[in-house]
Amino acid sequence: MTTEFLRQHIFDTIKEWQMKIGSREESIRLYYPAASLIKLLRFEDVAGDKKPEGEAGLGELDGALLIFAQDAEPLLGKIRFSRQGERYCIEVPEKGCAYIADAVSEPEFLKRFLSVITAKDSTLEQIRACFRDFAGMHELGYTEEDREGEGVGHVFYFSSGVPEPYIYCVEEDEFGLTYHRFTREDYEDLSGEDTH
């Protein structure tokens, strides 16, 4: 088990929110299914460790989250977590949100992507150009898949996972564009597709 991937996901998610709505002096609650936390904490990568299963496994996950909270406390303050069934809430206090606002820089690609998708009358072609142009500038490969028939929309990601490790699912309807950003593991669980 390791806590670095969960910490990074929390940083990335809060930074994304701050870029979209601004930084506020308040705590933020993030919600995760147990399966996502198990992947982010890398239970399956540690020799001899098995993925927690059932109610006993959730107790093991609770213990791992306590360790995570202790490790993260110097930077983020006192993190709280709770669970309802297999759904967890991780609450990052105001101190942690302020730290992320001040110490974590805005990711270059996410900044470009948000400026495109939040623009009035933005189009799927502009999103496509955003990925294509960024990949070209940095000599990266990127992938686009039309998964509308499966209810996922258009899927975009950088093949190497660098500099952006997330999978973007962009949907277009009469109200404009919306998107969801997934870890590769969560997207693969959702779609049944391997992105590596």
LUMNUMI-683178 format. One record per residue: x, y, z of N, C-alpha, C, O in turn. Coordinates in steps of 0.02 Angstrom, whole numbers, plus 50000, padded with zeros to 5 digits. Layout:
BEGIN
XYZXYZXYZXYZ...
This chain:
BEGIN
500424994050000500005000050000500445006250000500965006450032500225011349964500565017749963500045023349961499495022349935500215029049989499725034549992499835039949939499425044449932500385039549902500565045049856500055046149800499935051849780499765040749774499295041449718498635044549740498345048649704498395042649799497795045849825497915053149840497505057449824498495054649870498655061749883498665065749818498385071149815498985063049767499025066549703498325067449672498175072749644497905062349677497235062949650496835068349686496475072249655496905068649752496575073949790496835080749770496435085349759497495081549764497775087849742497495089749673497275095349663497515084949626497285086349558496555088249556496355092849519496145084749594495425085949593495255092749623494855096549596495555094249680495425100749712495685106449668495355111649662496275105549639496555110749595496085111849535495975117549515495825106449507495345107149451494745111249473494535115849436494465109749531493895113649555494075120949565493705125449546494665122149594494875129049606494965132749540494815138749537495205129449489495285132649424494605134149392494545139049355494105130149407493445131149377493035136349416492705140549386493055135949482492605140349522492965145249567492655149349601493625144849568494015149349611494155146149678493835141249698494635148849712494835146249778494425149749832494365155849833494145145649876493735148449930493995146049997494315140850001493875149950048494095148050115493585143350146493175145350187493625137050125493165132050151493465125150139493925124250100493185120250174493385113350164493045110750101492545113450077493315105350074493025102150015492945094750029493385091550057492365092150010492225084950017492285081549950491995083749900492665076149948492745072049888492435065249902492525062449956492085062549853491755056049861492065050949815492185052149756492195045049844492515039649808492165033049822491975031649879492075028949770491875021949784492475018249814493045019949799492335013349855492875009449886493355006749834493965006749845493095004349778493525001349726494035006349700494605004449685493845012649693494315017849670494865019049722495455019749704494675019249785495175020249838495665014449841496265015449852495415008449832495855002549833496385003149779496965001549790496175005549720496655006349665497135012149679497735011449668496875017749704497305023449718497805022049774498365024749773497625017849821498085016049875498535010149856498965008149895498435007449796498855002249768498904995949812499444993249821498334993749838498334987549877498594981749836498964977549860498384981549771498544975849730499274975749706499494970749679499654981249716500344981649692500854979249743501434978149726500644978349805501114976649858501154969049864500644965749871501754966449860501844959149864501534956549928501664959149983501134951449921500814948449980500154951649999499754948650034500034957849976499394961149991498864958949942499004958049882498264958149967497704956749924497234962749928497254966649976496814963449878496314968749880495834967249937495624961549946495664972349976495164971250028494494969349998494284972249948494154964550028493504962550002493004962150059493174960450116492374963650043491844963150092491904968050149492314972750146491514967050201491514971550258492184971650294492414976950316492514965850299493174965650330493674969750290494094973150317493614969350223494044973150179493934980650186494414984550181493314982650198493184989750209493504992150273493714997850278493534987750323493884989450384494624990550371494934995050399494914986350327495614987150307495704993750269496204997250279495234995350227495255001750190495195007650238495545012650230494765007050288494705012250339495385013450373495585019150383495735007950389496395008550421496895011950375497295016050397496865010250310497325013350262497175020850257497645024850249496545022750260496375029850256496605033650318496785039550314496595030350376496875033450436497625034850428497865040050447497975030050399498695030950385498785036750336499215040950346498375036850283498415042250235498305049050269498685053750258497795049450312497645055750346498225058050389498385063950392498555053350423499135055050464499715057450421500045062450437499845054050365500385055950320500265062850290500735066750282499645064450274499485070650240499385076550287499375082350265499305075250352499135080550399499625086450399499385092150404500285085550394500725091350395500575096450339500635102450349500375094050280500225098550225499495100650222499345106450209499045095850235498335097050223497915098250286497325099950281498205097350344497815098050405497445091550420497585086350392496965091950466496615086050490496075083950440495535086850436496235078750402495765076050353495275071450389495475067450432494645071950371494145067450398493875063050343493845065050285493675057150361493345052850312492775049150345492785047950405492285047450305491715043650329491495039150271491695040150214491095034250287490855030050233490135028150245489895027550302489795027150190489115024650190489105018850141489145019950080489065012850166489125007050124489825006750095490325006550131489875006750028490525006649995490695013449964491115013749919490375018649987490515025449963490835029450020490565029950075491415032250004491805035950054491775043450039491745045549982491795047250093491865054550089492525056250123492645054450180492955059850087493585062350115493505069950117493425073250066493545072650178493465079950185494155083050198494485081650248494355087350152494985090950158494825097750189494425101550162495145099350246494975105550280495215111750243495595111350195494995117450266495175123850236495935124650229496165127050178496305122450279497045122950277497315119250216497745121750181497065113250204497305109250148497125112350081497525112350035496515115050076496305118350014496715124550001496895125949943496875128250053497305134250045498005132150024498305135549982498265126750051498925124250031498925122549957499385124449920498425118949934498385116949864498325123149819498635123449766497925128049840497845134249801498505137849793498655140549740498905138049847499535141849846500125137949818500535140749781500175131449834500785127649820500755123549756501275121749729500165121949732500105117649673499965122149613499485125849611500405121649563500315125849504499765123049460499585117149463499485127449419498945125449374499255121349317499705123649283499015115149307499285111149253499155114549185498605116749171499675114849144499645118449081499085115749036498695119649008499045109049029498535106448984497835107749011497395109848974497725106549076497065107549106496845114749098496255116049085497305119349105497145126449096496885127749025496395131249015497235124948975497015125748906496335122348894495895125248863496275116348919495655112548909495055116348939494535116948907495135118749001494575122349033494405128748996493815130648992494915132148969494755138248932494355136748869493935140848847494465130948839494095129048779493385126748798492895129148770493335122148845492685119048859492195123948893491585123048888492465128948927492015133648961491855139748918491455144048937492165140248859492025145848814491315145248786491065139748775491015150848774490345150848746490365147648676490805149148636489885143348663489825140048598490435135748580490605135148521490765132848630491335128448616491085122248579490515120148587491525119248539491335113548498491805107648511492345108448539491575101848491491985095848496492615096548454493145094148474492575099948397493165100948355493685105248392494285104148384493465110048432493935114148471494275109948525494865110948540493905105248556494195100748605494715096348570495265095348596494535093748513494995089548473495635093448458496185090848465495555099748437496135103948421496555105348483497165105748478496235106048540496595107248603497075101348617497655102448632496815095248611497245089348622497775088848567498365087848582497575089648504498035088848448498595093948452499185092248443498425100248465498925105548467499405104648526500015105548519499135102948584499555101948642500025096048631500625096448647499765090648603500175084848589500725086648538501295084448546500555090448487501045092548437501595096848466502175095948450501415101548509501905106048540502405102248584502985104148590502165096848615502585093148663502805086348636503075082248674502695085148572502885078948539502615072848577502985068248595501965072948589501615067648625501115064248579500875067248531500955058148595500405054748561499765055648601499785055848663499215056248566498575056548602498075052148565498175050548506497545050248600497045045848572496365049148578496205052348628495965048348526495255050248529494855044248507495005040948457494325042748544493875037348527493155039848530492965043348577492765038148480492055039948481491695034248517491605028848490491475035648578491135030548619490425032848635490135030748685490145037048592489465039548604488965033948607488495034148648489045028848565488575023248565488555019548631488065016048646489065020348671489095017048737488915021948793488955020148852488725028148775488525033048825489095036448860489005039548912489695035948832490285038948863490485045448829490825049648859490275046348767490455052348729491095051248690491255045548671491465056648678492115056148645492645055748699492645059748747493095051048692493605049748743494265052148716494465050548660494625056148757495275058848740495765057348796495595057648855496375055648777496915054948826497585054948792497645053448733498095056748831498785056448806499035049348816498995046548871499285046448763499455039348762499945037448816499875032148847500435041648829500945040048879500725041748950501055039848999500165045348957499945047549023500335053649047500235055949103500755056349004501155062249021500965067748971500895066248912500885073848992500915076349060500245075649098500195077449156499755073049063499075072649091498885065349097498785061949046498815062749158498685055649167497945053649161497775047749165497505058549152496785057049155496475055649087496745057549035495905052349089495495050949030494925056049031494565056549081494835059648977494305064648972493745061848928493865059748871493145061748955492555059548917492135065848905491865068748952492065067848842491725074048825491085072348788491085068448739490535075248811489885074148780489615080748754489715085948784489265080348698488975086248667488225085148661487995079948637487835090048684487115089748676486855096848660487255101348646486195097748661485915104248643486115109848690486035115748673486375108148749486595113248797487335114748792487575119248826487695111148750488415112348742488825106248761488595100548755489435107448784489895102148801489935101148877489925105948915489985094948897490135093248967490685088148966490805084748915491035087449022491565082449025491595079149093491365081849144491895073249093492075069749155492805067749147493025065949093493165067949202493875066249202493965060349248493785060549306494255054949221494335048749259495065046749263495465048449220495245043149317495895039749316495855034349264495305032249246496415032149239496415026749189496075020449217495685017249182496225018849279495935012749310495185013249315494835008349299494925018949336494195019649342493865019549273493335016649264494185022749224493905022549156493905015449129493415013249098494445011749140494475004849115493945000549148493644996249115493805001649213493264998049246492594999849215492164995549205492505006249201491875008749174491755006049103491195003949086492275006149063492195004648991492384997548972492184995048919492774994249014493024987648997493594987948946493784982848918493864993948933494404994848884495064996048920495084999248972495614993448891496284994548916496575000548879496605000448817496805005648916497075011648884497835011848885498135016848867498145006348906498875006348909499175003648845499785003148839
